[in-house]
Amino acid sequence: MKPSHFILYLASIIVGMIASSGALFWLFDRFVMIDREHNWRSYHEIVLDFTPGPRILIDSGSNSLHAIVPELIETELKRPTFVVADNAAIPLRVKLDRLEKYAKSGDIIILPLEWTYYEAERMPADFLDDITAKWSGYYFGMTKTEQFMFFIGHIQLDQIISGVWRLIDATPKGDQRKNYQFVMDEKNNWSGVTKNSPEDRKPHPAMKGKSCSQFILAPTGQLRDLVQKFAVRLAKLQKTRQATVIITWPAVAGTDCYDFAALDSFVEKARQTFGGAGIAVIGDPRSSLFSKQHLLDNYYHVDIEAGFARTRRLIEDIKQAGLLPAEENSATPPLETGSAALIATALMKEEARITQNIAMLISPLAKGEYVPGREEFERFFQLPASGWYDFESWGGWSRGEKSEIVLRPQPNKTCDVKLDAHYFSQSPPSSISLDGKFLKIDDGSPISIAPGDRPVTIGLQHRDVRSPRDLGLSDDSRGLAFGLSRIVVGCE
């Protein structure tokens, strides 16, 4: 074969491989990754995106979920404080991708990272296995180029195949209720609330046969090259986002956790490296080391008493370093006007975003009888997840004090919409509104929907919401009021 022919042959192979890779990436990115237009994002993404700055953000692995009490920081430093930590299996570089995407001017970003982050740049299997769902927010925090390189380097063909099968069974309007519950679970479990029950103290299997120092990957005194890269990237984040980045140390509970000579050597080198890049380093790892009696299920998870102590020390370290928020940017306590209210608003904005996008998939009303959960129902109606529990064979119960039904009018006809429902126990009839305007107390009569070209919302305001548990009927703790069994539509 002539050299020119060989080069042409080789080039064609390379072009073919690139084209194939590009096609598979498009398939993965477009169809395998979670449909974010019509589904809830992760709880932390919602908080990061929809809460206004300036804020205090605390990010790390799960250590901060046990060792940081955000309410104390918010009360003392008078700025909304959010723990956006999750799992130490998340690679540091993708954590930074997320912070770079969502950090806002004036934010204070505190990073009490576990020691594992200083040891090696890892891409753990449990992170990769859940990248299409649980950890998808980190994927979407990357640029397109980074996403492509991530796909080439880490995604297996079986993930693409299984993702396509999932897509075949997917129902965007139905899946959002499941995803909403997942977000609520994240909110309850990942908001910086420390734990202290006997069950929380049951040793994790990963601890078996490992000392404290082995489990936490305690510093050996050496500083790896990746720390310098980390410092440079944080400095860029601090400058471009006009934020303040603070490095501090994880809380640990146990015995024989550190070789203190090695620890001191590491900390001094880290201070020089980060300090040289303009990043503040505060605190002493010794002040975040607690006795074994404060140990929960692993050495990185401390009990509530240690969590409060560690948080108070962190506040003092911030004050001593002169890193207090500027007075003109401070939020004013109490907490209901701080992070709690901002989180509630953020969740409302996320649902409004999803509702608006899903409403575009709804068909104009048509004459018929529709049972919640059936395929035909999903064509014509959307029930936002915050106001409805999962459907049952007969229909579905309302969730909380407010529920909504989104539908699309006929363009040229008036339609009557009758809600066939029953009420739980002795709950009084709900109030009914249309696009926010009060219509009536529910009397079982139809609701008139005038012709139109945009979706409208039937609002239901429930009173005396109670659970079966409250009434001693069962262990079901769901607050119930309005049971929607079907919607009957008639159009002129």
C-alpha positions in Angstrom: 0.0 0.0 0.0 1.3 3.4 -0.9 2.1 5.8 1.9 -0.5 8.2 0.7 -3.2 5.5 0.6 -2.2 4.3 4.1 -2.5 7.9 5.4 -5.9 8.3 3.8 -7.0 4.9 5.2 -5.8 5.9 8.7 -7.5 9.2 8.5 -10.8 7.7 7.4 -10.6 5.3 10.5 -10.0 8.3 12.8 -12.8 10.3 11.3 -15.1 7.4 11.6 -14.2 6.9 15.3 -14.7 10.6 16.0 -18.1 10.5 14.2 -19.2 7.4 16.1 -18.1 8.9 19.4 -19.9 12.1 18.6 -23.1 10.2 17.7 -23.0 8.1 20.9 -22.4 11.2 22.9 -25.4 12.9 21.3 -27.5 9.9 22.1 -26.3 9.8 25.7 -26.6 13.6 26.3 -30.0 14.0 24.6 -31.8 10.8 25.6 -30.0 8.9 28.4 -29.4 11.8 30.8 -32.4 12.8 32.8 -34.9 15.1 31.1 -34.2 18.3 33.0 -36.8 20.4 31.1 -39.7 18.4 32.6 -38.1 17.0 35.8 -37.0 18.3 39.2 -33.3 18.9 39.5 -31.4 17.9 42.7 -32.3 19.8 45.9 -28.8 21.4 46.1 -29.0 22.5 42.4 -32.3 24.2 43.1 -30.9 25.9 46.2 -27.8 27.1 44.4 -29.7 28.3 41.3 -32.7 30.0 42.8 -31.5 31.5 46.1 -30.2 35.0 45.7 -26.7 36.1 46.7 -24.8 37.0 48.7 -24.9 33.7 50.7 -22.7 31.4 52.8 -22.3 28.1 51.0 -20.7 25.1 52.7 -19.6 22.2 50.4 -17.8 19.0 51.0 -18.6 15.3 51.4 -21.1 14.1 54.0 -18.9 15.3 56.8 -20.5 18.7 56.7 -24.0 17.3 56.9 -23.1 16.1 60.4 -20.5 18.6 61.5 -22.0 22.0 60.4 -25.2 23.5 61.8 -26.1 26.2 59.3 -28.7 27.9 61.6 -25.9 28.8 64.0 -23.8 30.4 61.3 -26.8 32.3 59.8 -27.8 33.7 63.2 -24.3 34.8 64.1 -23.1 36.1 60.8 -26.5 37.4 59.6 -26.4 35.9 56.1 -28.4 33.1 54.6 -26.4 29.9 55.0 -26.8 26.7 53.0 -25.0 23.4 53.3 -24.7 22.0 49.8 -22.5 19.1 50.8 -23.4 15.5 49.7 -21.0 12.7 49.3 -17.2 12.4 49.3 -17.5 10.1 46.3 -18.1 13.1 44.2 -14.9 14.1 42.4 -13.5 17.4 43.5 -13.2 18.8 39.9 -16.9 18.3 39.3 -17.8 19.9 42.6 -15.8 22.9 41.4 -17.7 22.8 38.1 -20.9 23.2 40.0 -19.6 26.0 42.2 -18.3 27.8 39.2 -21.7 27.6 37.6 -23.8 28.7 40.5 -21.6 30.9 42.7 -22.9 34.5 43.0 -21.3 37.8 43.7 -20.5 38.2 47.3 -20.9 34.5 48.2 -18.7 33.1 51.0 -17.8 29.5 50.1 -16.5 27.4 52.9 -14.8 24.1 52.0 -14.2 21.8 55.0 -13.1 19.0 52.6 -12.4 15.5 53.7 -8.8 14.4 53.6 -9.5 12.1 50.7 -9.8 15.1 48.4 -6.2 16.0 49.0 -4.9 12.5 48.1 -5.9 11.8 44.5 -8.2 12.9 41.7 -10.7 10.1 41.7 -13.7 9.1 39.6 -15.4 6.5 41.9 -17.7 3.8 40.5 -20.6 4.7 42.7 -20.5 8.3 41.2 -20.3 7.1 37.6 -23.1 4.5 38.2 -25.5 7.3 39.3 -24.4 10.0 36.9 -27.5 9.7 34.8 -29.9 10.3 37.7 -28.8 11.0 41.3 -25.6 12.9 40.4 -26.8 14.3 37.1 -26.5 17.8 38.3 -22.8 17.5 38.4 -22.8 16.4 34.7 -24.8 19.4 33.7 -22.5 21.7 35.7 -19.8 20.9 33.1 -19.3 22.7 29.8 -20.2 20.8 26.6 -16.5 20.1 25.9 -16.0 18.8 29.5 -19.2 16.7 29.1 -17.8 15.1 25.9 -14.5 14.4 27.5 -16.2 12.9 30.5 -18.3 10.7 28.2 -15.3 9.5 26.3 -13.3 8.7 29.4 -15.9 7.2 31.7 -19.2 6.2 30.2 -19.7 2.5 29.4 -21.9 1.2 26.6 -24.2 -0.6 29.0 -25.1 2.7 30.6 -26.2 4.0 27.2 -28.3 0.9 26.5 -30.0 0.8 30.0 -30.6 4.5 29.7 -32.4 4.1 26.3 -34.6 1.3 27.9 -35.5 3.7 30.7 -36.4 6.3 28.2 -38.9 4.0 26.5 -40.8 3.6 29.8 -40.5 7.3 30.8 -43.5 9.5 31.3 -42.3 13.1 32.0 -45.6 14.2 33.7 -45.8 11.0 35.8 -42.1 10.9 36.7 -42.1 14.4 38.2 -44.1 13.2 41.3 -41.4 10.6 42.0 -38.6 13.1 41.5 -40.4 15.6 43.7 -40.4 13.1 46.5 -36.7 12.4 45.9 -36.0 16.2 46.2 -38.0 16.4 49.4 -36.0 13.4 50.8 -32.8 15.2 49.9 -34.0 18.4 51.6 -34.7 16.4 54.8 -31.5 14.5 54.8 -29.0 16.9 53.2 -29.7 20.2 54.8 -27.0 20.1 57.5 -29.2 18.5 60.1 -27.0 16.5 62.5 -28.2 13.1 63.8 -27.9 11.3 67.1 -30.1 8.2 67.3 -28.7 4.7 68.3 -29.3 3.6 64.7 -27.1 6.4 63.5 -24.3 5.0 65.6 -24.3 1.6 64.0 -20.8 1.2 62.4 -20.7 1.4 58.6 -19.3 -1.8 56.9 -16.6 0.3 55.2 -15.0 0.8 58.7 -14.4 -2.9 59.2 -10.7 -3.6 59.8 -9.7 0.0 59.4 -8.3 2.4 62.0 -9.4 6.0 62.1 -6.3 7.2 60.3 -6.7 4.6 57.6 -10.4 5.3 57.1 -10.0 9.1 56.8 -6.8 8.9 54.8 -5.0 11.1 57.3 -2.3 13.4 55.9 1.2 12.0 55.7 2.9 15.3 55.5 3.3 15.4 51.8 1.3 17.8 49.6 0.4 16.4 46.2 0.5 18.4 42.9 -3.2 18.3 42.6 -3.5 20.7 45.6 -1.7 23.4 43.6 -4.1 22.9 40.7 -7.0 23.1 43.1 -5.7 26.3 44.6 -5.3 27.9 41.2 -8.8 27.0 40.2 -10.3 28.3 43.5 -8.4 31.6 43.0 -10.0 31.9 39.5 -13.5 31.1 41.0 -12.9 33.7 43.7 -11.9 36.4 41.1 -14.5 35.7 38.4 -17.4 35.3 40.8 -16.3 38.0 43.2 -16.7 35.5 46.0 -14.6 34.6 49.1 -13.3 31.1 49.3 -12.3 29.7 52.7 -10.5 26.4 53.2 -10.9 24.7 56.6 -10.7 21.2 58.0 -13.1 18.2 58.4 -14.5 17.1 61.7 -13.3 13.6 62.8 -14.3 11.5 65.8 -12.1 8.6 67.1 -8.8 7.6 68.5 -5.4 7.4 66.7 -6.7 9.5 63.9 -3.6 11.6 63.2 0.2 11.5 63.3 0.3 15.1 64.5 3.8 15.8 63.2 2.7 14.7 59.7 -0.6 16.6 60.1 1.2 19.9 61.1 3.6 19.6 58.2 0.7 19.1 55.8 -1.4 22.0 57.2 1.6 24.4 57.0 2.3 23.4 53.3 -1.4 23.8 52.5 -1.6 27.2 54.1 1.4 28.3 52.0 -0.1 26.9 48.8 -3.6 28.2 49.2 -2.4 31.5 50.8 -0.1 32.0 47.8 -3.1 31.8 45.5 -5.1 34.3 47.7 -7.3 31.7 49.3 -7.9 32.0 53.1 -7.1 29.0 55.3 -8.6 29.0 58.8 -8.7 26.8 61.9 -6.7 23.9 63.2 -7.6 20.3 62.5 -7.0 19.6 66.2 -10.0 21.7 67.1 -12.2 19.6 64.8 -11.0 16.3 66.4 -13.5 14.7 68.8 -13.4 11.7 71.2 -14.8 8.4 70.2 -17.9 9.0 72.2 -19.0 11.5 69.5 -18.7 8.9 66.7 -21.7 8.0 64.6 -21.6 5.4 61.8 -18.1 6.4 60.6 -15.1 8.5 61.7 -16.2 11.4 59.5 -19.7 11.5 60.9 -19.9 13.2 64.3 -22.9 13.5 66.6 -25.0 16.5 67.3 -23.0 17.7 70.3 -19.8 17.7 68.3 -21.6 19.3 65.4 -22.6 22.3 67.5 -19.1 22.6 69.0 -17.4 22.4 65.6 -19.8 25.0 64.2 -19.1 27.5 67.0 -15.4 27.1 66.5 -15.8 27.7 62.8 -17.7 30.9 63.5 -14.9 32.1 65.8 -12.3 31.1 63.2 -14.1 33.2 60.6 -14.3 36.2 63.0 -10.6 35.9 64.0 -9.6 35.8 60.3 -11.5 39.0 59.6 -13.7 37.2 57.0 -17.1 38.5 58.2 -19.7 39.4 55.6 -19.9 43.0 54.7 -22.6 44.7 56.8 -24.4 46.2 53.8 -24.8 42.7 52.3 -26.0 41.0 55.4 -29.4 39.3 55.8 -31.5 40.0 58.8 -32.5 37.2 61.2 -34.8 35.6 62.2 -34.4 32.5 60.1 -37.9 32.6 58.6 -36.8 35.6 56.7 -33.4 34.0 55.8 -32.5 30.6 54.4 -35.8 28.8 55.3 -37.9 31.3 53.3 -35.4 31.4 50.5 -35.5 27.6 50.2 -39.3 27.5 50.1 -39.2 30.1 47.3 -36.6 28.3 45.4 -38.7 25.1 45.4 -41.7 27.1 44.2 -39.7 28.5 41.4 -38.4 25.1 40.4 -42.0 23.7 40.2 -43.1 26.7 38.3 -40.4 26.1 35.8 -41.4 22.4 35.4 -45.1 23.2 35.2 -44.6 25.7 32.5 -42.5 23.3 30.4 -44.8 20.3 30.9 -47.9 22.5 30.1 -46.5 22.8 26.6 -47.0 19.0 26.2 -50.7 19.1 27.2 -53.3 18.7 24.5 -56.4 20.9 24.4 -59.4 19.6 26.3 -61.5 16.9 24.7 -64.8 15.4 25.8 -64.4 12.3 27.9 -63.8 10.9 31.4 -60.3 10.7 32.7 -58.9 8.9 35.7 -55.6 10.1 37.3 -52.7 7.9 36.5 -54.1 6.6 33.2 -52.4 7.5 29.9 -55.3 9.5 28.6 -55.3 11.6 31.8 -51.7 12.5 31.2 -52.5 13.8 27.7 -54.9 16.5 29.0 -54.0 17.3 32.6 -50.9 18.0 34.7 -51.0 17.7 38.4 -47.9 19.5 39.9 -46.2 17.2 42.3 -46.1 19.4 45.4 -49.9 19.2 45.6 -50.5 15.5 44.9 -49.4 12.1 46.1 -48.6 9.2 43.8 -51.7 7.9 42.0 -53.5 4.9 43.2 -55.9 2.5 41.3 -58.9 4.7 42.0 -57.2 8.2 41.5 -55.1 10.3 43.8 -55.0 12.2 47.1 -54.1 15.8 47.5 -50.8 16.7 49.3 -50.8 19.5 51.8 -53.1 22.5 51.8 -52.8 23.5 48.1 -53.2 21.5 44.9 -53.4 22.5 41.3 -54.7 21.0 38.0 -53.2 22.5 34.8 -55.0 22.1 31.5 -55.2 23.6 28.1 -58.6 25.1 26.9 -60.1 24.4 23.5 -59.2 27.2 21.1 -62.8 27.8 20.0 -65.1 26.0 22.4 -66.2 26.4 26.0 -65.7 23.2 28.1 -67.2 22.2 31.4 -64.8 20.4 33.7 -66.3 18.4 36.6 -64.0 17.1 39.4 -65.4 13.9 40.7 -63.9 13.7 44.2 -64.4 12.6 47.8 -63.0 14.1 51.0 -61.0 12.4 53.7 -62.8 11.8 57.0 -64.6 15.0 57.9 -62.6 17.5 55.8 -64.8 20.4 54.6 -65.1 21.2 50.9 -62.1 22.8 49.3 -62.0 26.3 47.8 -61.7 26.4 44.0 -60.0 29.1 41.9 -59.2 29.6 38.3 -55.8 31.2 37.5 -55.7 32.6 41.0 -59.3 34.0 41.0 -61.7 32.5 43.5 -64.7 30.8 41.9 -66.5 28.9 44.6 -66.5 26.4 47.5 -66.6 22.9 45.9 -70.2 21.9 45.4 -69.6 19.2 42.8 -70.8 21.3 39.9 -68.7 21.8 36.7 -66.1 24.5 36.2 -66.5 26.5 33.0 -63.3 26.8 30.9 -63.5 29.5 28.3 -61.8 29.2 24.9 -58.1 30.2 24.9 -54.7 29.5 23.6 -52.7 29.1 26.8 -52.8 26.7 29.8 -55.0 27.6 32.8 -54.7 26.4 36.4 -57.5 25.2 38.6 -56.4 25.8 42.2 -57.7 23.9 45.2 -57.3 25.2 48.7 -57.9 22.5 51.3 -58.9 22.9 54.9 -58.5 20.7 57.9 -55.8 18.4 56.3 -55.3 15.3 58.5 -53.5 12.0 58.2 -54.9 8.6 59.0 -52.3 8.4 61.7 -53.7 11.6 63.3 -57.2 9.9 63.5 -55.8 6.6 64.7 -56.9 4.8 61.5 -53.5 3.5 60.4 -49.8 4.3 60.3 -50.2 6.4 57.2 -48.7 9.8 58.0 -49.8 11.6 54.7 -51.9 14.7 55.2 -55.0 14.1 53.1 -58.1 16.1 52.2 -59.2 15.9 48.5 -59.4 12.5 46.7 -59.7 13.1 43.0 -61.2 10.0 41.3 -61.8 11.3 37.8 -62.3 14.4 35.7 -65.3 14.6 33.4 -65.1 17.0 30.4 -67.8 18.2 28.2 -67.3 20.7 25.4 -69.9 22.6 23.4 
